[in-house]
Structure formats: C-alpha cells, structure tokens
C-alpha cells in the first residue's frame, strides 16, 4: 500500500466533454459512452410521467419530505431509521462538499483510501484541510489491507476518513467484518468515517449487509448514497446522506435553501416506487456483465476482477487509447486522474455496444 501526502491530482470525471466532441465534429448521440457508471437501460417510464406532471412555477419542497419518506419506504425498509436521519442533496457530490465544509478546515486532516473518487480530495482541499491518501496496491488488485489502514490512521490522526464502497474505479468491496474493523480504527482515533455507497445496487453478487448496520453503533459514521447511478437520473442530480440527527442538522445548516429541484424530487419518488423496473434492470445488467467481462478476458485484454458493473482494463497509455477509441465513437474513462495512467475504466452496456468496444480495443492495442 502506498502513502501519498497531499499530492494534487486533476479533478476529472467520465461522461461527455461537449466542447471536445464539438472540436472532433461528433454529436453526443453517435458516441457510445462506456465512461460513466450509471444504469445503461435508462430510468423507469414513471420518471418521465412524474417530471411532465411537475409544476415548474412553484418552489420545491425545501425539506424534501415526500422524497425522504419514499427513501425510507423503499430503500430503508426495516432499517429502523427515521425520516430525521435522512437528508437529500443535489447529487452526492453536493453532500461531499457540504461534509467537507462542516468537518474540515485549516489545521485538520482528511484521509482518503484510494485510488478512488476525486471529489473527496477536491472538497477536502477546498475546505482548507491537509489530505493524506493510502492507496491499495496494484499487485494486490487494489484490495485494501484494513489492518494496515488502522495502523496508518493511528499515525496520521485524521479528522475524517473517506471510503467509497463498492469503490470507484476499482470495483473492489469491503465486506461487513472489515467495515467493522475500519470503524473501530476510526473510533479509536476520533475520526469521522464517511462511507459512500453510491454503487450499492451494483454489487454482484448482492451482499445482505451494508453500512446501515454500523449507523446504530456510533455517531461517528455517515453514509452517502446516490440515486443518480442505479436509477439512471444523472441529468437531474439526486443523492442522500444517512446518519445521526445531530450530524444531519449540522449538514443541513450548510446547504442552500431549495437545493433539490422539484423535478429531481418528483423523479426520485417515481423511480424509487418502481421496484419492478429496478429489479429487471439489475437482472439484465448482471447477465450482461458476466458476458462482457468474459469477452474482455477471452480477447486477451487485461481486465481486473470487479464486484461491480465496471472494471479497470490495463492498456499501457490510457490517454492515447481513450483518444483512439473516441475517434471510433467509443468513450472510455481515462484513469490518469485516479493516479492510474495505464488503466481505462469501462462500464457494462448492451451486447452490440460492448462487442464494438472489445473489437476496437483489440484493434488499437
């Protein structure tokens, strides 16, 4: 495992760069996007109906009451959580930046378990904190050594620890016992543990336990979840945080009024209610995932094992390969900004599309 201290990395995300496409003379509709980790089958039809029926001349519900109740009913049923232990945001990214403002500042330290999502570092630095990062080893296929993490936290004494689980971009997952071990290390060192479960529905095979079981044990835990990825709502931006009431009140005080639009709230309620659409989409994705990953390996491509619907593929020069693929109207995620310049990240899409990608990768490599 590699210990990095405050090394700047550019904040880059997947999805289309519309200026780049314009310079290349490409239209978004003609490029197949493997660079994002959203559900490839689109949102529930109920989402479009709900958006069409939403009044745009009225302010949205400033506390997202209906949406939070829907989250409680559909995503958190049986958890024992209350509506006051949920807060909604304009995407999980807004909540990440709000958390940084609440808990970090000059003289504090944020710990990142990497390689992982770049917003954690960007938000921490913007809040004035020092950032330290412990990176899982490529030789161990990016699996975290929780014992080593505990020792490292004891040395660094951070105020806050960021964990993405399942992790982006590696597709690795910390199981319940290791989460408990990590939480104990955070408790021992007085650090707030922030667990980002944005990809919880994309865990294959599914796990019966999650970070929710840890919420009742200590107030030093906050859980972030996204509705953008699994419910295909990237265009409306929607996420939520779970935690102790006092912590969420602190977060709420840092959020702007009406931070979640009426359209986003309506879309979220509709998407959450259509459990059949989610179940069908996940079943299709699981089958497609197995076929896609097998095809990558069969083609001799160096795809790393993943518990999710996306994986890393070693290609040598990720920037060059991304450009060559984009010329073929295929977009992948160059992982240089993760500190992995030899890897691209690809997500599952329908078979005719991933067959094009596999063939193109063989050609450009």
Number of C-alpha atoms within 10 A of each C-alpha: 17 12 14 15 12 16 9 12 13 12 13 15 17 16 14 16 10 12 10 10 16 11 8 11 8 16 11 13 8 9 16 19 24 23 22 21 27 23 23 19 18 16 23 22 12 18 25 15 13 18 18 13 11 16 11 12 7 8 10 20 16 14 15 21 16 14 23 22 17 20 21 19 15 15 13 14 11 9 13 11 17 15 17 16 17 24 23 29 26 21 23 24 19 19 23 23 20 22 26 23 18 16 19 23 18 11 9 17 24 29 29 25 20 29 24 24 22 18 17 24 29 18 21 28 20 15 20 17 25 20 22 22 23 20 21 21 15 14 8 10 15 21 19 20 15 16 13 12 20 18 11 17 23 15 10 14 18 24 21 26 24 22 23 26 22 24 26 24 26 25 26 22 21 19 14 16 9 15 19 17 15 21 23 16 21 24 16 13 17 16 22 21 23 22 22 24 21 23 23 21 19 23 19 16 10 11 11 6 10 16 22 18 12 19 18 14 11 14 16 19 25 22 22 23 22 25 25 24 24 24 27 21 24 19 9 18 24 26 24 22 24 24 26 19 16 12 18 20 15 14 19 19 11 15 17 10 12 15 17 22 20 22 20 27 26 23 28 27 20 23 25 22 18 17 14 11 19 21 12 11 19 20 12 13 21 18 10 18 22 13 14 23 23 13 17 21 14 11 13 10 18 14 20 21 16 20 17 27 26 27 24 25 21 18 20 14 17 22 18 15 22 22 15 18 17 18 14 14 19 21 24 25 26 26 25 17 18 20 14 18 17 18 26 25 25 24 23 27 24 14 13 8 14 24 15 14 24 19 13 15 18 12 10 12 11
